[in-house]
Structures are given as C-alpha cells and as structure tokens.
C-alpha cells in the first residue's frame, strides 16, 4: 500500500475530548514522522493498569493503516477500545488519504433487525460524539436509542463523530433498544449512510425532510448498501418534518417508500420556519401536528411527536404526552433518560380505556358467534374500525403486562 499524505492540510491532527467531564473518551493527537518508529505518550487516569493495552491498541491501528513512523499523544479518561480506535482513525484520516476502516468486533446482538410496527413510544437522543452517554444508554429502558450526527455535533467534528457512531453500532450493547441514527442532510448524510448501514443500524432518521424526492434518494442509497454488504434485515426510515413545506408534503413523504415506518415532527425548526415562538400551549403547531398525524395514519404508519425540552418538569411532560396521545401520536422523542418512564406511563392505556376496549371486543365476538350483523355496546353501534382500535388497545395492554390473556 502506498501511503498518500495530505501535505496541503494539517500536519498535526486532533480528535476526541479530554475534559474532566468527558469520561469514557480521550483526546488523540497525531503527527506523522519520516523516521524513528512510534513515539507514543500515554496520559491516563488508568495508566497503571492499562498503559500496555493502550499502547498495543494504538500500535495495531497504526499498523493497519501502514503507518510506520508517528508521534501519538493520548489524554485518556477511561475510553474503551472502540473509542480509542475511533479517535485515532479520525486523526489518521485528517492526514492520510485512505478508505481503510479499523472496525471493532461486532456484538452478536447487534446483527439484528427490528419489526416495522414495533413500539416507538420513546426515542432517546444522544450526541454522536459523546461516548459517555451511549455506553450504557440501553439500560434506561427506552424503546430506541438515537445516535445523532446532525444538530448535536459541531460542524468541524462531524467526520470524527461518524467514525465513533460506526464503532458504537458494533461494540455497544443497546439492551434491546432499536438502534437509530440521525444522519445529516445532503451529501454528508449519504456519507453517514455509507458508515452506519454496514453496521446494521435499524432505522435512519432523515432530518428536515421536505419532499418525497429527498427521501427516495436516501432510500436508494440504503438499499444499494444493503445489497453490497448482504444485509438481510430491513432498514427503516423515519423522516423528520421540520418546515412548512415538509408539513404540506407530509402525505407524499410518508407514502414514498415501504421502508418508511413513521413520520416525526421537529417543532423547534418548524416554529422558526413559520416565524413564531414555540409555546407550552402549542397552538402555533396544532395544524402541523394534526397534518402529520393524518398523513402518517393515512399511509398506515406511526406518528411521532417532537421532544419536550424542559427535563426538570415531569408533570408538564406527562400532560404534554397525554395531549400527544389525544392527537393520535404513537410516541415522542426525549432528551434525558428520566423522561422515558413518564412517556411510557402516559402512552400506556388507562384502566378505563382497557375496560372499554374489552367490552367492545367482547360484544363484537358475541355478535359474530350469534351471526348478528349489528354490534352494539349500550346504546352505541360499533363498526369494524372501532373494534380494530379496541383490539389494538388490548394488544398494547397485554404487551405492557397490564392485562393477562
């Protein structure tokens, strides 16, 4: 292999973070040399126990990229191997033109797909460039974990974040949570797909989606990558509607591909687009949220509400979720683990709802057994869509352990 350095660019590369709060991360500094082999300096709070292992990991990565002479400084705050290798690879790719990827071992449980209609009540957003937050995020019990490459990552850190998210999808145990990635827009988003689809990401969030054509471009890239890497399970797409144009085109976006499983709405960007502040009452977004729910339901997919930004007010969150539920939403995003239980509790059917659903289903089954063409509960006639909704309520109650079959 011929090593092609980027001499017109930086001579010293940096990746990662090493402030005291940045546990499970490291700052990697790399300079290439013309001779002298490897000069590795390890500054680590776990140096006594792991210096030898850290040096070995760094040497293995450098060798994999055919680098023979370099100065490396690592300022480590207890970073796992997959983080160290991601940070070093990010440095190397700032200095060297290469398509090589240094991949950590893939956990068996991460080579799995998810069902189209699985529960997506909660989706926990995590900055893609902050490993301390994703390392044990699955333990919080959310339906999904979102590794975010878009808004939560600074523009000049997106390339290194992509490498870290790629490694996280292979090496982190998500404890059954659906593994989602929010990609960037445009060409950068397509590069994100190149990195995360081969690592068995379950679902791609497409931000600021405004047209069906934008979605189809992403859908095609995903399908091409699935074929190239022989990925058998489906990879789902959740467009995020964040503008007035996106709201108007929501129906076409929702029906553009069979791989679209839900529509999500992002209210911070939407309210900015229409030129109004976002308020707790939400009157300014009622039209958009209703349009999104109807567009989703008309296409037989889920509707997902925006995040609730006040992580300290659990009562207000609960009321917000109840409102979302009343509008027809199936879930919402969250930005802190403490929001997950509140969201799950609010989206769960109440005892009153379960009893009413049971009466409807029982009445329907009784009428069917008697060969009756008319079904009623009390004085109200019951038609098939009502029975279907009631059965869905019971199924949810069974799955949540609120009722036994």
N, C-alpha and C positions, 0 to 999 in steps of 0.2 A: 504494500500500500504506500502511495506517495502522499506525504503529509503536506497539505497546502495551507499555509498560514495566511491570515488576514492582516497583512503588514500595514495596510492603509487604515486600519482601525486601531482599537486599543491594544496596548502592549501588556497591560495587566487587567485581568478580569475579576469581577466580584459577583457573588451570588449568595443569597440567604440572608439571615438576620441573626444577631448575636446579643441583643439587649437582654437584660436580666429576665424580663417577662417572656422572652421568646424561647421558652423551654421546648425541648424536642426538636430544636432547629440548630443551625450552625451558620457561620459566615465563612465562606470559602474564598480564598484569594489565590489566584494562579498567574504565574509568569513563566513563559517558555524560555529555555536557555539553549545555547548551541552545544554545550558540553557539560560534563560534571554529574550526569545522572540525576537522581531525585534528591531534592533538598526539602524535607517535609518537617514543618513545625506544628506540633500539636499543643494547643492551649485548650484544656478541657477540665470541667469540674469532675469528670470521671476518669481523668488521665491515669491515675494509679491502677485502675482496674482494666481499662480498655485502650490504652495507648497503642499497644501492639496490634490489636484488632483494627483500630482506626487506620494505622499506617498500612496494614495489609490491604484494607479495602481501597484506600487511595491508590496504592500501587497497582492493584488489579484493574481499576478503572483506567488509569493512565496507560497501562499495557494494552488494554482492549482497544484503545484509540491510537495505538502505535506511537505514543509519545515516550521518548527515551530520556529527555532532559527537561527538568522543570523545577521551579520553586513553588511549593504549596504551603500555605498557612491556613490552618483550620482553627477557628474560635468556636468551640463546641459547647452547647448547653444540653447535652444528653440526647443528641439526634440519633434516631435509629439508622440502620444501614441504608434503607431505601431513601432516606432524606439526604444522607451524606453523598450517596452516589448521584442523586438528582442535582444537588448543588454543584458538584464537581463537573458533571456533564454540561450543565448550563455554562460554567466558566469556559470549558473546552470549546464549546460551540460559539462563544464570542471571539475566540482566537483562531479557530481552525474550521475550514470548510469540510464537513463530513456528514454523512447520512447514518452513521452508526448510532445505535441506541444501546445503552447499558441497562438491561432490564433486570429487576429483582425477580425472585422466584414468585410464581403465581400461586396464590392460595386456591385450593380446590373449590372452596365455596364461592369463589368469585368468578368461576367459569359457568355462570348460570344466567338464564333469562328470567323474565317476570311475565305475569299474565296481563292481558290488555285491560281487564276490568278489576284488577286488584284495588284494595282500599288505598286512597291517596289523601287521607284526611289531613296529614301533616307532612310538610317538607321542610327540613331544617337547612337553611342556607349557611354555608361555611366558606370563608375566603380560601380560594385555591392555593394561596401562597403561604398559608399559616398552618403548619403541620400539627401543632399542639391541639388544635380544635378538632381535627378529623381523626386523630389517632384512636380515640375511644368513643366517637360520636354515636355509634350504633347502640351503645349501652343505654342511651336515653329513651329508646323505645319508639322513635319516630317511624312513620311509615316509609319515609325516604330521606336520604342524605343528598344534598346538592353541593357538589364541589364546584365553586363558582370561579370562572375565568374572566368574567366580564366586569361589572361595576366595582366589585370589592378588591380588584387588583389594579395597582397603579400601571399606567401605560408602559413605563420602562421596565416593568417586572413581569410582563405577560408571558414572555418566552420561557423564563425560568419557572413560572407558575405552571405552565403547560407540562413541562417535564415532571414536576413534582406531582401533579394530579395524575399523570400517566402512571407513575410509580405507586401512588396511593391506591389506585384501582387494582393493582396487582397484589400489594403487600398488606393492606389494612383489612382487618376483619370488620365488616359492617353489620354483623349480627342479624342478618335477615332483612335489613332495610334496603329498599330499592336504591340502586346506585345511579344517581343522576349527575349530569354535568351541564352547567350553563355555559355555552360557548359564547364567543364574541360574534360580532356582525361581519359580514363580507368575507374577504379573502382570509383574514385572520381566523375567522370562525371555521373555515374549511380546513385550515392547518390544525386547528384544535381537534377536529374530527379525525384527521389522519393519526393523531396521537392517541385518542381515547377509545375509538371504536375497536381497534385490535385488542384492547384490554378489557373487552366485554362490559363496557358501560351499558346499563339497562335502558336509560332514557336520556334524550338530549333536549334541553330547554333552549328554544330559539328566541332570543330577546328581540324586542322592538320589531316584531313581525307585522308587516303592513299589507302584504299581498300573498296570494297563493303561489306566485312565481318564486318568491323568496323561499318559501317552504319547500317547493319542489326541487330547487337547487340543492338544498341540504339533504332532502330525502334521497336524491340520486347519488350524492356522494356517499351517504351511509350505505346504501345498497351495493354500490361498487366496492366499498371496503369490506363489506360482509362477504362478498364473493371472493375477493382477493385473499382474505385471511380465513376463509372457510368457517365463518361464524354461523352456526346453525340456528341459534335463537333469534327472535325478533329484537330489533332495537326501536324503541318507541320515540315519538316526538311530542313535545308539549310546547306549542307556540305561546309566547307571552305577548299579549296585546297591550300596547303602551301608548297609543296615539289615537287621535280622532279617525284617521284614515284606517287604522287597524280595526277599530270598532265597526266601521261601516263595512269592511271586508271580512268580518269575522266568520260569517257563514261559509264563504268560499274557502277561507283558510282551513276551517275545521274539516271540510269535506275534500280537501285536495289530495289526501293520501290515506290509505287504510292504516298507515302506521301512526297517524295522529290519534292519541288516546285521550287528550284533554286540551282545553283552552284555559290559559291562565291570564289574569289581568294584573298589570302593574300600575297602581294608581298614582304613584309619585310622578312618573313621567307623563301619564295621561293628563292629570290635572295641570301640569306645567304646559302641556301642549295646547290645552284649550284656554289657558291663561287665567286660571283661578287657583286659589289656595285649597289644599285638601283640609277638610274639616272633620271633626269627630262624628257629626251627624251624617255626613256622606251624601247630602242631597245633590251635590255637584257631580257625583259619579253614578247616581241611580240609573240613569239612561244607559250608560256604558256597561254597567254590571248586568243589567237586565238583557241588553242586547247580546252580551257574551254568553249568558246562561241559555238563552233561546237558540243561539247559533250552535252551541255545544249539544244541547238536547235534541235539536232537530237532526243532528248528524249521529246521534246515539253515542256520544262520548261524554266525559266528565267535564265539569266546570270548576275551576279552582280560583278562589278569591285571593286578593293581594295580602301582603303581610300587615300585621298590626305592630306599629313601631314603638309603642310605649311598653318596654319589657318589665316595668315595675308595677303596672296596673292590671292585675289579673281579673278583677271584677269587670273592668271595661272591656278587656279581651273577651271574656265569656259572653257579654252582651253583644259584642261585635260578631262573634261566631254564630250566635243564635240568629242574628239578622241575616248573616250569610246563608245559613241553613234555610231560613224562611224564603229567601230569594231563589233557592234552587241550587246553590253551590254544594259541591261534594267534599271540599277541603280548602285549605288555605296555607300560605307559606308562613314560616316562623323564623325568627332571627335569634332566638335564645332557647336552649333546651327546656327551661322552666315553662315555656308556652305550650309544650307538646301535650301534657296531660289535660290542661284546660281545654285545648282544641278538641281532643279526643272525647272528653266528657260532654262537651256541648254538641258535638256532631252525633253522639250516640242517641238512639231513640229513647224517649222517656217512657216510664211505665204506662202512662195514659196512652201514648201512641202505640205501644206494643199491644195493649188490651184491645184497642180499637181495630188494629190490623188483624188480630186473631179473630175477632167477631166477624170481620168482613170475609176472611178466608174460610172460616167455618161455615158461614152462611152460603157462600159460593159452592163449597164442596157438597153441602147438604142438598142444595137445589139441583146440582148436577147429578147426584145419586138418585134423586126422585124424578129426574127427567124434566124438571121445570125449566121453562125458558126465561123466567123472570127471577131475579135475585134482589132481595131487599134486606136491609138492616134497620129495624124500627120502621119509620115511615119513609126512609130514603131508598130509592132504587140504586142498585150497584151495577156498574157496567165494567167490562173487562179491564180498561186502563186503571180503574180504582183498585180492582183485585190485584193487578200486577204490582201497583205501588205498595199495597198492603203486604204482599208476599216479600217484596224487597225489604220492607221494614223488618219483617220477621227473620229473614235471612241474615240481616245485619245484627239483629239481637242474638241470634244463635252464634254467629261468628265471634261476637264480643263476650259470649258467656252470660248474657243477660236472660237467656231462656234456654231450656233444655228440650231437645226434640223427643 
